[in-house]
Amino acid sequence: VLSPFHWSAYEFCISQVMCSQGFSTGCHYWEVITKDSDGWAVGVAHEMIGRRDRLGRTEHSWCVEWLGPKKQLSAWHKDQETLLHKDKPLKVGVFLELQKKTVSFYSITDKEMLLHTFEISTSNPLYPAFWLYTL
């Protein structure tokens, strides 16, 4: 789970964490092992996200999420859900390309499979973020 990063002292009112290291230029990639959790969200956010805001539910964050009674994979931004109709990833790769202003999410197994790409509409630094629902 993002071991090269340091988690922020920023306190959420929910089971969500954001890294203290943010990115404002360049390309960055990290992976999150998701196989042991029945509910999670993996994404990026900028520091304008509120303490009670869930990833993807505001204009300040983007994520993919595995949750719901039917256990489905979705992409979220601005509280808009896009169903991805893919199996649960065992590992999620996140590729942040700040010059292109995109963030892409991949399912990682023996090979990469693109899950979703967002266009990012901010020039603020972005931080890896993660929300764990259950183990």
N, CA, C and O atoms as CSV, one atom per row, in Angstrom:
chain,resi,resn,atom,element,x,y,z
A,1,VAL,N,N,0.841,-1.182,0.000
A,1,VAL,CA,C,0.000,0.000,0.000
A,1,VAL,C,C,0.883,1.241,0.000
A,1,VAL,O,O,1.177,1.759,1.078
A,2,LEU,N,N,1.308,1.730,-1.113
A,2,LEU,CA,C,2.034,2.990,-1.263
A,2,LEU,C,C,3.179,3.160,-0.273
A,2,LEU,O,O,3.348,4.237,0.299
A,3,SER,N,N,3.961,2.117,-0.067
A,3,SER,CA,C,5.011,2.188,0.936
A,3,SER,C,C,6.042,3.288,0.707
A,3,SER,O,O,6.581,3.789,1.694
A,4,PRO,N,N,6.361,3.706,-0.537
A,4,PRO,CA,C,7.357,4.765,-0.672
A,4,PRO,C,C,6.844,6.143,-0.244
A,4,PRO,O,O,7.630,7.084,-0.139
A,5,PHE,N,N,5.566,6.270,-0.002
A,5,PHE,CA,C,4.983,7.566,0.334
A,5,PHE,C,C,4.849,7.720,1.836
A,5,PHE,O,O,4.789,6.736,2.572
A,6,HIS,N,N,4.803,8.955,2.278
A,6,HIS,CA,C,4.510,9.260,3.678
A,6,HIS,C,C,3.075,9.753,3.746
A,6,HIS,O,O,2.659,10.602,2.958
A,7,TRP,N,N,2.330,9.216,4.687
A,7,TRP,CA,C,0.932,9.606,4.818
A,7,TRP,C,C,0.831,10.942,5.520
A,7,TRP,O,O,1.627,11.256,6.405
A,8,SER,N,N,-0.138,11.713,5.122
A,8,SER,CA,C,-0.308,13.073,5.610
A,8,SER,C,C,-0.879,13.110,7.019
A,8,SER,O,O,-1.565,12.187,7.456
A,9,ALA,N,N,-0.585,14.180,7.706
A,9,ALA,CA,C,-1.208,14.437,9.001
A,9,ALA,C,C,-2.607,15.025,8.804
A,9,ALA,O,O,-3.341,15.229,9.771
A,10,TYR,N,N,-2.973,15.295,7.545
A,10,TYR,CA,C,-4.306,15.800,7.235
A,10,TYR,C,C,-5.328,14.795,7.743
A,10,TYR,O,O,-5.275,13.623,7.369
A,11,GLU,N,N,-6.238,15.222,8.571
A,11,GLU,CA,C,-7.185,14.307,9.179
A,11,GLU,C,C,-8.533,14.377,8.489
A,11,GLU,O,O,-9.150,15.436,8.376
A,12,PHE,N,N,-8.969,13.210,8.029
A,12,PHE,CA,C,-10.313,13.076,7.490
A,12,PHE,C,C,-11.233,12.589,8.589
A,12,PHE,O,O,-10.777,12.002,9.570
A,13,CYS,N,N,-12.510,12.827,8.437
A,13,CYS,CA,C,-13.506,12.328,9.383
A,13,CYS,C,C,-13.987,10.940,8.980
A,13,CYS,O,O,-14.874,10.376,9.621
A,14,ILE,N,N,-13.410,10.398,7.931
A,14,ILE,CA,C,-13.776,9.080,7.419
A,14,ILE,C,C,-12.491,8.269,7.264
A,14,ILE,O,O,-11.401,8.803,7.469
A,15,SER,N,N,-12.600,6.993,6.906
A,15,SER,CA,C,-11.426,6.104,6.815
A,15,SER,C,C,-10.680,6.328,5.500
A,15,SER,O,O,-10.585,5.434,4.659
A,16,GLN,N,N,-10.166,7.518,5.347
A,16,GLN,CA,C,-9.506,7.942,4.116
A,16,GLN,C,C,-8.168,8.576,4.475
A,16,GLN,O,O,-8.060,9.282,5.478
A,17,VAL,N,N,-7.147,8.325,3.652
A,17,VAL,CA,C,-5.836,8.934,3.875
A,17,VAL,C,C,-5.343,9.567,2.588
A,17,VAL,O,O,-5.713,9.165,1.485
A,18,MET,N,N,-4.494,10.574,2.764
A,18,MET,CA,C,-3.879,11.261,1.638
A,18,MET,C,C,-2.391,11.369,1.941
A,18,MET,O,O,-2.005,11.670,3.070
A,19,CYS,N,N,-1.560,11.125,0.939
A,19,CYS,CA,C,-0.110,11.209,1.125
A,19,CYS,C,C,0.318,12.646,1.395
A,19,CYS,O,O,-0.338,13.593,0.961
A,20,SER,N,N,1.410,12.795,2.107
A,20,SER,CA,C,1.940,14.137,2.352
A,20,SER,C,C,2.735,14.641,1.157
A,20,SER,O,O,2.956,15.845,1.020
A,21,GLN,N,N,3.168,13.727,0.288
A,21,GLN,CA,C,3.920,14.107,-0.908
A,21,GLN,C,C,2.953,14.367,-2.058
A,21,GLN,O,O,2.199,13.478,-2.453
A,22,GLY,N,N,2.975,15.576,-2.589
A,22,GLY,CA,C,2.138,15.932,-3.718
A,22,GLY,C,C,2.976,16.117,-4.967
A,22,GLY,O,O,4.197,16.256,-4.901
A,23,PHE,N,N,2.303,16.116,-6.105
A,23,PHE,CA,C,2.973,16.255,-7.396
A,23,PHE,C,C,2.376,17.422,-8.169
A,23,PHE,O,O,1.154,17.535,-8.272
A,24,SER,N,N,3.220,18.289,-8.712
A,24,SER,CA,C,2.733,19.408,-9.525
A,24,SER,C,C,3.316,19.398,-10.934
A,24,SER,O,O,2.841,20.134,-11.799
A,25,THR,N,N,4.341,18.575,-11.181
A,25,THR,CA,C,4.918,18.433,-12.519
A,25,THR,C,C,5.330,16.983,-12.733
A,25,THR,O,O,5.471,16.212,-11.783
A,26,GLY,N,N,5.518,16.630,-13.998
A,26,GLY,CA,C,6.070,15.324,-14.339
A,26,GLY,C,C,5.053,14.217,-14.438
A,26,GLY,O,O,3.843,14.438,-14.396
A,27,CYS,N,N,5.593,12.994,-14.573
A,27,CYS,CA,C,4.793,11.772,-14.639
A,27,CYS,C,C,5.104,10.937,-13.401
A,27,CYS,O,O,6.256,10.838,-12.977
A,28,HIS,N,N,4.067,10.343,-12.831
A,28,HIS,CA,C,4.234,9.573,-11.601
A,28,HIS,C,C,3.370,8.321,-11.680
A,28,HIS,O,O,2.266,8.347,-12.224
A,29,TYR,N,N,3.885,7.231,-11.134
A,29,TYR,CA,C,3.162,5.956,-11.162
A,29,TYR,C,C,3.308,5.262,-9.805
A,29,TYR,O,O,4.384,5.261,-9.207
A,30,TRP,N,N,2.210,4.674,-9.335
A,30,TRP,CA,C,2.243,3.858,-8.130
A,30,TRP,C,C,1.170,2.792,-8.240
A,30,TRP,O,O,0.251,2.886,-9.053
A,31,GLU,N,N,1.312,1.769,-7.396
A,31,GLU,CA,C,0.368,0.657,-7.387
A,31,GLU,C,C,-0.174,0.446,-5.976
A,31,GLU,O,O,0.518,0.682,-4.985
A,32,VAL,N,N,-1.421,-0.002,-5.908
A,32,VAL,CA,C,-2.080,-0.301,-4.634
A,32,VAL,C,C,-2.624,-1.722,-4.714
A,32,VAL,O,O,-3.378,-2.051,-5.630
A,33,ILE,N,N,-2.246,-2.557,-3.765
A,33,ILE,CA,C,-2.755,-3.929,-3.715
A,33,ILE,C,C,-4.153,-3.891,-3.102
A,33,ILE,O,O,-4.331,-3.436,-1.972
A,34,THR,N,N,-5.136,-4.367,-3.850
A,34,THR,CA,C,-6.543,-4.274,-3.437
A,34,THR,C,C,-7.190,-5.636,-3.212
A,34,THR,O,O,-8.356,-5.702,-2.823
A,35,LYS,N,N,-6.464,-6.714,-3.445
A,35,LYS,CA,C,-7.055,-8.063,-3.453
A,35,LYS,C,C,-7.685,-8.467,-2.130
A,35,LYS,O,O,-8.626,-9.261,-2.129
A,36,ASP,N,N,-7.204,-7.952,-1.001
A,36,ASP,CA,C,-7.700,-8.400,0.298
A,36,ASP,C,C,-8.815,-7.537,0.868
A,36,ASP,O,O,-9.253,-7.768,1.994
A,37,SER,N,N,-9.277,-6.559,0.124
A,37,SER,CA,C,-10.328,-5.670,0.617
A,37,SER,C,C,-11.596,-5.819,-0.217
A,37,SER,O,O,-11.540,-5.923,-1.443
A,38,ASP,N,N,-12.726,-5.828,0.458
A,38,ASP,CA,C,-14.013,-5.918,-0.230
A,38,ASP,C,C,-14.581,-4.565,-0.621
A,38,ASP,O,O,-15.581,-4.496,-1.335
A,39,GLY,N,N,-13.958,-3.491,-0.162
A,39,GLY,CA,C,-14.430,-2.158,-0.509
A,39,GLY,C,C,-13.318,-1.147,-0.383
A,39,GLY,O,O,-12.675,-1.057,0.663
A,40,TRP,N,N,-13.078,-0.372,-1.453
A,40,TRP,CA,C,-11.961,0.569,-1.452
A,40,TRP,C,C,-12.151,1.605,-2.560
A,40,TRP,O,O,-12.947,1.429,-3.482
A,41,ALA,N,N,-11.398,2.679,-2.434
A,41,ALA,CA,C,-11.276,3.675,-3.501
A,41,ALA,C,C,-9.797,4.065,-3.564
A,41,ALA,O,O,-9.147,4.241,-2.533
A,42,VAL,N,N,-9.284,4.194,-4.771
A,42,VAL,CA,C,-7.901,4.583,-5.030
A,42,VAL,C,C,-7.949,5.780,-5.952
A,42,VAL,O,O,-8.642,5.744,-6.969
A,43,GLY,N,N,-7.222,6.851,-5.620
A,43,GLY,CA,C,-7.274,8.008,-6.499
A,43,GLY,C,C,-6.271,9.081,-6.164
A,43,GLY,O,O,-5.260,8.840,-5.503
A,44,VAL,N,N,-6.576,10.271,-6.635
A,44,VAL,CA,C,-5.776,11.461,-6.359
A,44,VAL,C,C,-6.708,12.580,-5.934
A,44,VAL,O,O,-7.879,12.621,-6.311
A,45,ALA,N,N,-6.153,13.492,-5.132
A,45,ALA,CA,C,-6.936,14.635,-4.659
A,45,ALA,C,C,-6.004,15.816,-4.491
A,45,ALA,O,O,-4.797,15.643,-4.323
A,46,HIS,N,N,-6.566,17.029,-4.535
A,46,HIS,CA,C,-5.731,18.155,-4.129
A,46,HIS,C,C,-6.202,18.658,-2.780
A,46,HIS,O,O,-7.281,18.304,-2.305
A,47,GLU,N,N,-5.373,19.487,-2.174
A,47,GLU,CA,C,-5.566,19.826,-0.762
A,47,GLU,C,C,-6.862,20.573,-0.473
A,47,GLU,O,O,-7.182,20.813,0.691
A,48,MET,N,N,-7.602,20.941,-1.491
A,48,MET,CA,C,-8.889,21.600,-1.281
A,48,MET,C,C,-9.978,20.612,-0.859
A,48,MET,O,O,-11.072,21.029,-0.479
A,49,ILE,N,N,-9.692,19.306,-0.922
A,49,ILE,CA,C,-10.702,18.328,-0.525
A,49,ILE,C,C,-11.038,18.526,0.956
A,49,ILE,O,O,-10.152,18.753,1.780
A,50,GLY,N,N,-12.299,18.438,1.269
A,50,GLY,CA,C,-12.741,18.660,2.641
A,50,GLY,C,C,-12.542,17.434,3.524
A,50,GLY,O,O,-12.403,16.317,3.024
A,51,ARG,N,N,-12.531,17.641,4.819
A,51,ARG,CA,C,-12.303,16.564,5.780
A,51,ARG,C,C,-13.382,15.494,5.724
A,51,ARG,O,O,-13.130,14.344,6.087
A,52,ARG,N,N,-14.580,15.855,5.275
A,52,ARG,CA,C,-15.684,14.901,5.194
A,52,ARG,C,C,-15.959,14.436,3.768
A,52,ARG,O,O,-16.882,13.653,3.545
A,53,ASP,N,N,-15.178,14.903,2.804
A,53,ASP,CA,C,-15.420,14.570,1.396
A,53,ASP,C,C,-14.875,13.195,1.042
A,53,ASP,O,O,-13.737,12.861,1.373
A,54,ARG,N,N,-15.695,12.406,0.367
A,54,ARG,CA,C,-15.249,11.111,-0.144
A,54,ARG,C,C,-14.540,11.328,-1.473
A,54,ARG,O,O,-14.885,12.228,-2.239
A,55,LEU,N,N,-13.553,10.496,-1.728
A,55,LEU,CA,C,-12.835,10.562,-3.008
A,55,LEU,C,C,-13.820,10.476,-4.169
A,55,LEU,O,O,-14.743,9.661,-4.164
A,56,GLY,N,N,-13.605,11.328,-5.153
A,56,GLY,CA,C,-14.427,11.313,-6.351
A,56,GLY,C,C,-15.761,12.014,-6.233
A,56,GLY,O,O,-16.471,12.157,-7.228
A,57,ARG,N,N,-16.120,12.455,-5.037
A,57,ARG,CA,C,-17.438,13.069,-4.858
A,57,ARG,C,C,-17.397,14.594,-4.983
A,57,ARG,O,O,-18.430,15.252,-4.866
A,58,THR,N,N,-16.216,15.154,-5.218
A,58,THR,CA,C,-16.083,16.598,-5.391
A,58,THR,C,C,-15.259,16.873,-6.642
A,58,THR,O,O,-14.729,15.953,-7.264
A,59,GLU,N,N,-15.157,18.141,-6.999
A,59,GLU,CA,C,-14.319,18.523,-8.134
A,59,GLU,C,C,-12.837,18.449,-7.795
A,59,GLU,O,O,-11.994,18.652,-8.668
A,60,HIS,N,N,-12.507,18.161,-6.542
A,60,HIS,CA,C,-11.129,18.157,-6.076
A,60,HIS,C,C,-10.502,16.766,-6.007
A,60,HIS,O,O,-9.403,16.617,-5.473
A,61,SER,N,N,-11.182,15.743,-6.540
A,61,SER,CA,C,-10.629,14.393,-6.477
A,61,SER,C,C,-11.172,13.512,-7.602
A,61,SER,O,O,-12.241,13.755,-8.164
A,62,TRP,N,N,-10.374,12.465,-7.906
A,62,TRP,CA,C,-10.677,11.514,-8.975
A,62,TRP,C,C,-10.316,10.137,-8.446
A,62,TRP,O,O,-9.290,9.986,-7.783
A,63,CYS,N,N,-11.142,9.121,-8.725
A,63,CYS,CA,C,-10.822,7.790,-8.206
A,63,CYS,C,C,-11.511,6.688,-8.996
A,63,CYS,O,O,-12.429,6.925,-9.781
A,64,VAL,N,N,-11.026,5.466,-8.756
A,64,VAL,CA,C,-11.773,4.257,-9.087
A,64,VAL,C,C,-12.133,3.608,-7.758
A,64,VAL,O,O,-11.416,3.740,-6.766
A,65,GLU,N,N,-13.261,2.906,-7.763
A,65,GLU,CA,C,-13.820,2.403,-6.504
A,65,GLU,C,C,-14.450,1.044,-6.730
A,65,GLU,O,O,-15.087,0.804,-7.756
A,66,TRP,N,N,-14.268,0.164,-5.770
A,66,TRP,CA,C,-14.938,-1.143,-5.742
A,66,TRP,C,C,-15.826,-1.143,-4.513
A,66,TRP,O,O,-15.335,-1.161,-3.384
A,67,LEU,N,N,-17.138,-1.123,-4.731
A,67,LEU,CA,C,-18.061,-1.026,-3.600
A,67,LEU,C,C,-19.471,-1.302,-4.068
A,67,LEU,O,O,-19.732,-1.471,-5.259
A,68,GLY,N,N,-20.356,-1.342,-3.124
A,68,GLY,CA,C,-21.771,-1.459,-3.423
A,68,GLY,C,C,-22.282,-2.866,-3.194
A,68,GLY,O,O,-21.504,-3.818,-3.123
A,69,PRO,N,N,-23.601,-2.991,-3.078
A,69,PRO,CA,C,-24.188,-4.302,-2.803
A,69,PRO,C,C,-23.907,-5.306,-3.917
A,69,PRO,O,O,-23.852,-6.510,-3.666
A,70,LYS,N,N,-23.732,-4.827,-5.129
A,70,LYS,CA,C,-23.442,-5.717,-6.253
A,70,LYS,C,C,-21.953,-5.842,-6.509
A,70,LYS,O,O,-21.544,-6.531,-7.443
A,71,LYS,N,N,-21.132,-5.186,-5.691
A,71,LYS,CA,C,-19.675,-5.211,-5.836
A,71,LYS,C,C,-19.280,-4.923,-7.280
A,71,LYS,O,O,-18.946,-5.826,-8.047
A,72,GLN,N,N,-19.326,-3.659,-7.620
A,72,GLN,CA,C,-19.007,-3.252,-8.983
A,72,GLN,C,C,-17.902,-2.212,-8.990
A,72,GLN,O,O,-17.701,-1.492,-8.012
A,73,LEU,N,N,-17.191,-2.143,-10.101
A,73,LEU,CA,C,-16.104,-1.200,-10.267
A,73,LEU,C,C,-16.633,0.059,-10.940
A,73,LEU,O,O,-17.328,-0.013,-11.954
A,74,SER,N,N,-16.297,1.217,-10.365
A,74,SER,CA,C,-16.762,2.495,-10.883
A,74,SER,C,C,-15.629,3.510,-10.874
A,74,SER,O,O,-14.673,3.388,-10.108
A,75,ALA,N,N,-15.750,4.504,-11.730
A,75,ALA,CA,C,-14.873,5.675,-11.690
A,75,ALA,C,C,-15.719,6.845,-11.202
A,75,ALA,O,O,-16.890,6.958,-11.567
A,76,TRP,N,N,-15.135,7.718,-10.379
A,76,TRP,CA,C,-15.877,8.829,-9.782
A,76,TRP,C,C,-15.117,10.143,-9.915
A,76,TRP,O,O,-13.905,10.197,-9.708
A,77,HIS,N,N,-15.847,11.203,-10.264
A,77,HIS,CA,C,-15.363,12.582,-10.208
A,77,HIS,C,C,-16.586,13.489,-10.187
A,77,HIS,O,O,-17.556,13.242,-10.904
A,78,LYS,N,N,-16.545,14.540,-9.367
A,78,LYS,CA,C,-17.659,15.491,-9.222
A,78,LYS,C,C,-18.966,14.784,-8.891
A,78,LYS,O,O,-20.030,15.189,-9.361
A,79,ASP,N,N,-18.890,13.718,-8.074
A,79,ASP,CA,C,-20.055,12.952,-7.648
A,79,ASP,C,C,-20.776,12.283,-8.815
A,79,ASP,O,O,-21.955,11.945,-8.707
A,80,GLN,N,N,-20.070,12.091,-9.931
A,80,GLN,CA,C,-20.648,11.395,-11.086
A,80,GLN,C,C,-19.962,10.041,-11.229
A,80,GLN,O,O,-18.737,9.948,-11.306
A,81,GLU,N,N,-20.775,9.006,-11.261
A,81,GLU,CA,C,-20.277,7.639,-11.345
A,81,GLU,C,C,-20.289,7.154,-12.782
A,81,GLU,O,O,-21.260,7.356,-13.510
A,82,THR,N,N,-19.198,6.512,-13.184
A,82,THR,CA,C,-19.106,5.830,-14.470
A,82,THR,C,C,-18.857,4.355,-14.180
A,82,THR,O,O,-17.793,3.997,-13.676
A,83,LEU,N,N,-19.825,3.497,-14.493
A,83,LEU,CA,C,-19.645,2.062,-14.288
A,83,LEU,C,C,-18.619,1.555,-15.282
A,83,LEU,O,O,-18.665,1.902,-16.463
A,84,LEU,N,N,-17.687,0.728,-14.803
A,84,LEU,CA,C,-16.591,0.283,-15.658
A,84,LEU,C,C,-16.778,-1.135,-16.197
A,84,LEU,O,O,-16.053,-1.531,-17.110
A,85,HIS,N,N,-17.708,-1.899,-15.672
A,85,HIS,CA,C,-18.017,-3.244,-16.170
A,85,HIS,C,C,-16.758,-4.088,-16.321
A,85,HIS,O,O,-16.538,-4.720,-17.354
A,86,LYS,N,N,-15.941,-4.087,-15.283
A,86,LYS,CA,C,-14.708,-4.874,-15.244
A,86,LYS,C,C,-14.704,-5.687,-13.954
A,86,LYS,O,O,-15.401,-5.360,-12.993
A,87,ASP,N,N,-13.910,-6.746,-13.951
A,87,ASP,CA,C,-13.747,-7.541,-12.744
A,87,ASP,C,C,-12.959,-6.751,-11.696
A,87,ASP,O,O,-12.293,-5.766,-12.013
A,88,LYS,N,N,-13.049,-7.200,-10.454
A,88,LYS,CA,C,-12.311,-6.551,-9.372
A,88,LYS,C,C,-10.807,-6.694,-9.614
A,88,LYS,O,O,-10.311,-7.811,-9.759
A,89,PRO,N,N,-10.080,-5.581,-9.661
A,89,PRO,CA,C,-8.624,-5.661,-9.811
A,89,PRO,C,C,-7.983,-6.179,-8.524
A,89,PRO,O,O,-8.425,-5.845,-7.424
A,90,LEU,N,N,-6.944,-6.990,-8.668
A,90,LEU,CA,C,-6.169,-7.444,-7.514
A,90,LEU,C,C,-5.136,-6.401,-7.116
A,90,LEU,O,O,-4.685,-6.349,-5.972
A,91,LYS,N,N,-4.775,-5.575,-8.088
A,91,LYS,CA,C,-3.836,-4.481,-7.861
A,91,LYS,C,C,-4.222,-3.369,-8.833
A,91,LYS,O,O,-4.522,-3.633,-9.997
A,92,VAL,N,N,-4.213,-2.123,-8.352
A,92,VAL,CA,C,-4.548,-0.962,-9.183
A,92,VAL,C,C,-3.288,-0.132,-9.391
A,92,VAL,O,O,-2.609,0.244,-8.436
A,93,GLY,N,N,-2.990,0.146,-10.651
A,93,GLY,CA,C,-1.901,1.048,-10.991
A,93,GLY,C,C,-2.464,2.420,-11.305
A,93,GLY,O,O,-3.487,2.532,-11.981
A,94,VAL,N,N,-1.811,3.458,-10.826
A,94,VAL,CA,C,-2.242,4.835,-11.061
A,94,VAL,C,C,-1.113,5.551,-11.792
A,94,VAL,O,O,0.021,5.590,-11.315
A,95,PHE,N,N,-1.436,6.121,-12.966
A,95,PHE,CA,C,-0.445,6.832,-13.763
A,95,PHE,C,C,-0.904,8.285,-13.913
A,95,PHE,O,O,-1.886,8.576,-14.596
A,96,LEU,N,N,-0.178,9.176,-13.265
A,96,LEU,CA,C,-0.501,10.603,-13.246
A,96,LEU,C,C,0.442,11.321,-14.206
A,96,LEU,O,O,1.652,11.352,-13.983
A,97,GLU,N,N,-0.108,11.897,-15.272
A,97,GLU,CA,C,0.675,12.634,-16.269
A,97,GLU,C,C,0.255,14.100,-16.196
A,97,GLU,O,O,-0.749,14.494,-16.789
A,98,LEU,N,N,1.017,14.891,-15.478
A,98,LEU,CA,C,0.604,16.265,-15.204
A,98,LEU,C,C,0.731,17.175,-16.418
A,98,LEU,O,O,-0.048,18.119,-16.546
A,99,GLN,N,N,1.676,16.929,-17.307
A,99,GLN,CA,C,1.788,17.757,-18.505
A,99,GLN,C,C,0.586,17.531,-19.423
A,99,GLN,O,O,0.078,18.475,-20.028
A,100,LYS,N,N,0.134,16.287,-19.526
A,100,LYS,CA,C,-1.050,15.962,-20.332
A,100,LYS,C,C,-2.350,16.244,-19.586
A,100,LYS,O,O,-3.430,16.252,-20.176
A,101,LYS,N,N,-2.227,16.482,-18.252
A,101,LYS,CA,C,-3.389,16.707,-17.387
A,101,LYS,C,C,-4.343,15.514,-17.410
A,101,LYS,O,O,-5.547,15.659,-17.621
A,102,THR,N,N,-3.762,14.315,-17.182
A,102,THR,CA,C,-4.575,13.102,-17.103
A,102,THR,C,C,-4.137,12.259,-15.917
A,102,THR,O,O,-2.995,12.328,-15.463
A,103,VAL,N,N,-5.084,11.459,-15.430
A,103,VAL,CA,C,-4.778,10.394,-14.485
A,103,VAL,C,C,-5.481,9.147,-15.001
A,103,VAL,O,O,-6.680,9.159,-15.276
A,104,SER,N,N,-4.702,8.058,-15.128
A,104,SER,CA,C,-5.221,6.798,-15.654
A,104,SER,C,C,-5.090,5.713,-14.601
A,104,SER,O,O,-4.128,5.678,-13.834
A,105,PHE,N,N,-6.073,4.835,-14.579
A,105,PHE,CA,C,-6.105,3.730,-13.626
A,105,PHE,C,C,-6.062,2.418,-14.398
A,105,PHE,O,O,-6.749,2.250,-15.406
A,106,TYR,N,N,-5.242,1.491,-13.907
A,106,TYR,CA,C,-5.028,0.210,-14.568
A,106,TYR,C,C,-5.270,-0.937,-13.598
A,106,TYR,O,O,-4.993,-0.828,-12.404
A,107,SER,N,N,-5.791,-2.038,-14.130
A,107,SER,CA,C,-5.818,-3.291,-13.411
A,107,SER,C,C,-4.504,-3.994,-13.733
A,107,SER,O,O,-4.153,-4.170,-14.900
A,108,ILE,N,N,-3.774,-4.399,-12.675
A,108,ILE,CA,C,-2.466,-5.002,-12.864
A,108,ILE,C,C,-2.532,-6.476,-12.477
A,108,ILE,O,O,-2.799,-6.815,-11.324
A,109,THR,N,N,-2.290,-7.333,-13.441
A,109,THR,CA,C,-2.118,-8.770,-13.192
A,109,THR,C,C,-0.815,-9.154,-13.888
A,109,THR,O,O,0.231,-8.576,-13.594
A,110,ASP,N,N,-0.863,-10.114,-14.800
A,110,ASP,CA,C,0.328,-10.435,-15.588
A,110,ASP,C,C,0.606,-9.327,-16.592
A,110,ASP,O,O,1.738,-9.149,-17.041
A,111,LYS,N,N,-0.445,-8.582,-16.939
A,111,LYS,CA,C,-0.322,-7.451,-17.863
A,111,LYS,C,C,-1.208,-6.323,-17.367
A,111,LYS,O,O,-2.009,-6.510,-16.451
A,112,GLU,N,N,-1.064,-5.160,-17.971
A,112,GLU,CA,C,-1.872,-4.000,-17.580
A,112,GLU,C,C,-3.140,-3.940,-18.423
A,112,GLU,O,O,-3.111,-4.224,-19.620
A,113,MET,N,N,-4.253,-3.568,-17.792
A,113,MET,CA,C,-5.495,-3.324,-18.520
A,113,MET,C,C,-6.027,-1.965,-18.070
A,113,MET,O,O,-6.283,-1.753,-16.884
A,114,LEU,N,N,-6.190,-1.052,-19.019
A,114,LEU,CA,C,-6.707,0.275,-18.697
A,114,LEU,C,C,-8.134,0.165,-18.186
A,114,LEU,O,O,-8.990,-0.450,-18.822
A,115,LEU,N,N,-8.378,0.770,-17.029
A,115,LEU,CA,C,-9.721,0.818,-16.456
A,115,LEU,C,C,-10.433,2.111,-16.819
A,115,LEU,O,O,-11.586,2.098,-17.249
A,116,HIS,N,N,-9.726,3.241,-16.641
A,116,HIS,CA,C,-10.355,4.540,-16.901
A,116,HIS,C,C,-9.293,5.632,-16.906
A,116,HIS,O,O,-8.288,5.541,-16.201
A,117,THR,N,N,-9.532,6.669,-17.712
A,117,THR,CA,C,-8.674,7.858,-17.731
A,117,THR,C,C,-9.541,9.085,-17.523
A,117,THR,O,O,-10.587,9.238,-18.155
A,118,PHE,N,N,-9.095,9.959,-16.632
A,118,PHE,CA,C,-9.741,11.250,-16.405
A,118,PHE,C,C,-8.865,12.353,-16.962
A,118,PHE,O,O,-7.638,12.261,-16.915
A,119,GLU,N,N,-9.486,13.391,-17.486
A,119,GLU,CA,C,-8.787,14.640,-17.751
A,119,GLU,C,C,-8.865,15.460,-16.476
A,119,GLU,O,O,-9.924,15.555,-15.856
A,120,ILE,N,N,-7.749,16.048,-16.087
A,120,ILE,CA,C,-7.671,16.794,-14.835
A,120,ILE,C,C,-7.757,18.279,-15.136
A,120,ILE,O,O,-7.049,18.789,-16.005
A,121,SER,N,N,-8.617,18.960,-14.422
A,121,SER,CA,C,-8.869,20.376,-14.700
A,121,SER,C,C,-8.297,21.282,-13.611
A,121,SER,O,O,-8.885,22.316,-13.292
A,122,THR,N,N,-7.157,20.900,-13.041
A,122,THR,CA,C,-6.570,21.729,-11.997
A,122,THR,C,C,-5.077,21.859,-12.222
A,122,THR,O,O,-4.449,20.986,-12.821
A,123,SER,N,N,-4.519,22.948,-11.741
A,123,SER,CA,C,-3.068,23.099,-11.777
A,123,SER,C,C,-2.489,22.989,-10.365
A,123,SER,O,O,-1.284,23.152,-10.177
A,124,ASN,N,N,-3.342,22.712,-9.370
A,124,ASN,CA,C,-2.885,22.513,-7.994
A,124,ASN,C,C,-2.140,21.187,-7.875
A,124,ASN,O,O,-2.409,20.266,-8.646
A,125,PRO,N,N,-1.214,21.068,-6.930
A,125,PRO,CA,C,-0.551,19.776,-6.705
A,125,PRO,C,C,-1.581,18.704,-6.368
A,125,PRO,O,O,-2.583,18.977,-5.707
A,126,LEU,N,N,-1.323,17.480,-6.831
A,126,LEU,CA,C,-2.206,16.352,-6.550
A,126,LEU,C,C,-1.483,15.352,-5.661
A,126,LEU,O,O,-0.266,15.183,-5.748
A,127,TYR,N,N,-2.259,14.691,-4.801
A,127,TYR,CA,C,-1.725,13.782,-3.800
A,127,TYR,C,C,-2.388,12.415,-3.957
A,127,TYR,O,O,-3.603,12.343,-4.144
A,128,PRO,N,N,-1.613,11.329,-3.884
A,128,PRO,CA,C,-2.237,10.010,-3.845
A,128,PRO,C,C,-3.172,9.919,-2.646
A,128,PRO,O,O,-2.866,10.424,-1.566
A,129,ALA,N,N,-4.315,9.268,-2.848
A,129,ALA,CA,C,-5.302,9.141,-1.775
A,129,ALA,C,C,-5.943,7.761,-1.854
A,129,ALA,O,O,-5.999,7.141,-2.916
A,130,PHE,N,N,-6.417,7.304,-0.719
A,130,PHE,CA,C,-6.936,5.949,-0.615
A,130,PHE,C,C,-8.034,5.916,0.436
A,130,PHE,O,O,-7.912,6.538,1.492
A,131,TRP,N,N,-9.107,5.189,0.144
A,131,TRP,CA,C,-10.186,5.012,1.102
A,131,TRP,C,C,-10.456,3.529,1.258
A,131,TRP,O,O,-10.757,2.847,0.278
A,132,LEU,N,N,-10.352,3.020,2.475
A,132,LEU,CA,C,-10.552,1.606,2.752
A,132,LEU,C,C,-11.879,1.421,3.480
A,132,LEU,O,O,-12.112,2.017,4.532
A,133,TYR,N,N,-12.742,0.589,2.909
A,133,TYR,CA,C,-14.045,0.356,3.507
A,133,TYR,C,C,-14.016,-0.825,4.450
A,133,TYR,O,O,-14.463,-0.719,5.592
A,134,THR,N,N,-13.492,-1.954,3.986
A,134,THR,CA,C,-13.459,-3.165,4.815
A,134,THR,C,C,-12.223,-3.972,4.477
A,134,THR,O,O,-11.631,-3.810,3.410
A,135,LEU,N,N,-11.837,-4.847,5.400
A,135,LEU,CA,C,-10.749,-5.787,5.136
A,135,LEU,C,C,-11.328,-7.161,4.873
A,135,LEU,O,O,-10.582,-8.108,4.626
